[in-house]
């Protein structure tokens, strides 16, 4: 289930109380976020609690050709 930080948590995380200030701080620190229709940033809990970037599993292709 996708969980988002509350507006108060985003304010505490960024140290900014304005939309522009929060977005600028999130971008500067490389924290993944999206902008809601009302202009405020939305940050998932995974964006701030993950140990590091998710490593995609390396898939290799093998042909099923007989012979």
C-alpha positions as CSV (number, residue, x, y, z in Angstrom):
1,X,0.0,0.0,0.0
2,X,1.3,3.4,-0.9
3,X,1.6,5.8,2.0
4,X,2.4,9.5,1.9
5,X,4.0,11.9,4.4
6,X,1.6,14.3,6.0
7,X,1.9,18.0,5.2
8,X,3.4,18.5,8.7
9,X,6.0,15.8,8.0
10,X,7.0,17.3,4.7
11,X,7.3,20.7,6.4
12,X,9.6,19.1,9.0
13,X,11.6,17.2,6.4
14,X,12.3,20.2,4.3
15,X,12.3,23.0,6.9
16,X,10.2,25.1,4.6
17,X,6.6,26.2,5.0
18,X,5.9,27.3,1.4
19,X,5.2,25.2,-1.7
20,X,8.2,26.6,-3.6
21,X,10.5,26.2,-0.6
22,X,9.5,22.6,0.0
23,X,9.8,21.7,-3.7
24,X,13.2,23.4,-4.0
25,X,14.5,21.5,-0.9
26,X,13.2,18.2,-2.1
27,X,14.9,18.7,-5.5
28,X,18.1,19.8,-4.0
29,X,18.3,16.7,-1.8
30,X,17.2,14.3,-4.5
31,X,14.1,13.2,-2.7
32,X,11.5,11.7,-5.1
33,X,8.2,13.6,-5.0
34,X,5.3,14.6,-7.2
35,X,3.3,17.8,-7.3
36,X,-0.4,17.5,-6.4
37,X,-3.1,19.4,-8.2
38,X,-3.1,22.1,-5.5
39,X,0.6,22.7,-6.1
40,X,2.0,21.1,-2.8
41,X,4.5,18.3,-3.0
42,X,3.6,14.7,-2.2
43,X,6.3,12.5,-0.8
44,X,5.9,8.8,-0.3
45,X,7.3,7.2,2.9
46,X,9.4,4.9,0.7
47,X,11.2,7.9,-0.7
48,X,12.6,8.8,2.7
49,X,12.9,5.5,4.4
50,X,14.5,3.4,1.7
51,X,18.1,2.5,2.4
52,X,19.1,3.3,-1.2
53,X,17.9,3.3,-4.7
54,X,16.1,0.2,-5.7
55,X,18.3,-2.1,-7.7
56,X,16.4,-3.6,-10.6
57,X,16.9,-7.3,-11.1
58,X,19.1,-8.1,-14.1
59,X,17.1,-10.3,-16.5
60,X,18.9,-12.2,-19.2
61,X,17.2,-13.5,-22.3
62,X,17.8,-17.1,-23.4
63,X,16.3,-18.4,-26.6
64,X,14.0,-21.4,-26.5
65,X,15.2,-22.7,-29.8
66,X,15.6,-26.4,-29.9
67,X,18.8,-27.9,-31.1
